[in-house]
Amino acid sequence: MVRAYQNSPEFGFVQLQTVSVTFNGDWLSEQKRTHLMKGSTALLEQWINVKASNGTLPGVIAVHECLEDDIPAHLAKRLQSDITFEEAIEPFLKRAGKDGDVLTKDGKRILRFTIYSQTDLADVRVQHDATPEQ
């Protein structure tokens, strides 16, 4: 379950995923959320062995959205500092579909982060300006 980084094998990550069925309007759909938990490979393996003895982990993966010029400090830490801001935010841009246009609010791009919490954590969403095609 733990994958080591090639350049620093003492560190790695575990990809967490939740799947839930939601009812939105008239449609029933499946919603998948993923989150990368990072750390030392030894500590990740220890944590997984203790917490996931039955194949599941306690907690939730919540979504936290914000505007590009208002990134909370705890989320800004996830942006790589050795590349440009544009490159750093690229994986976090909220899009209309997998490869769709970047969504904005009042002309500012919306960033979408996931957060894993062992307790309940509510989503924080930003309503975009895009309107459905007529």
N, C-alpha and C positions, 0 to 999 in steps of 0.2 A: 504494500500500500504506500510506503514511503519511497519517494523518488529523490535521488541525490542529484545535485547540480553537477554538471560535468567539470566545470572549472574549480568548484569548491565542494568536493564530495562529502565533507563533514557537515554540510548544510543541505537542506532539501525542502520538500513540500509534500503535502497530502491534498488531493483534490476531493473536497466534500461536495455532495450533491443532495438536494431535496427534490422530490417530485410530489406535486399536489394537484388535485383536480379542483378546478374553480368553475363557477357558473357566472357568466358575464352577459347580462341581457338575455338573449335567447340561446346562447351557445355554451355548451359544456366543453371545457378544454383542459389540457394537461399543461401545467406550468413547471418548468425545470429551473432551478437556481443552482449555481456552482460558486465555490469559493476556494481559493488556495490558502491553506494554512501553512506557514513557513516557519522554519526553525532548524535547530541542529538535528541531524538524522537520528542520533541516539535518543534525544528527548522526544521527538515525534513518534518514534517506534514505541517508546515507553508509554507515552500518552495514549496511543492507539490501543496497545495491549490492555491497558487498564480500563479505558472508557468504552471500547468497542468489542467487548467479549462476545456479544450476541450479533455483531455485524452492523449495529446502528449506534449512533452517538446521540447523547442528549443535546437538545438545543434547536436553534433555528438559524436559517440564513435569511437575513433581512436585506432589503435594498435601501440604499441611501443615495438620493439624487440631489445635486446642487448645481448652481450656475458656475461657469468657468472662472468667474472673478470673485466667487464667494465659497471657496473650498475650505471646509472646517479643518483645523490643524491636525486632528487625528487621522483624517483621510489624506491630507497633503503629504504626510510622511510616506505614503505608498508611491508617490511619484518619484521616478528615478531622477537623481540630481546631476548625473553626469551626461545628460542629453538635453536637447532643447525642450522648452515647455510644450511645444506642439507635439513633439515625439512622445513626451511623457504622458500626455493626456489622451493620445490616440486610442489606446485600448479601453478607455473609460467613456468614450463619447457615446451618448445614447442615440440610437438610430431607429429609423422607421423600418423595422425588419432587419434581418441579419446583415444585409449589404446595402440597406437603404440610406436615404439622406440623413444627415445629422440633424437631430431635433433641437430647436431653440425656443427660448422664452424671451420676449422683448429684445430679440437680436443677439442674445448671448447663448452660447452652446450649453447644453445640459450634459453633465457628467453623471455616470451611474456606477456606483461602487456596491459591492456586496460585503456584508459584515456577518461573521459567525458569532453567535452568542449562545452560551450554555443556558441562558434564561430567555424569557420572552422579550422580544425586541420588535417594535413596530417599524414598518416601512416609512421612509420619508420620501415623498414624491414631489416632482415639479411638473406642473401641467404645461405641456408644450403648446406652441402657437399654430402648429400644422392643422389644417382642416382636411377632413376626408374628401376624396375626390367625388364629385357629384355624378 
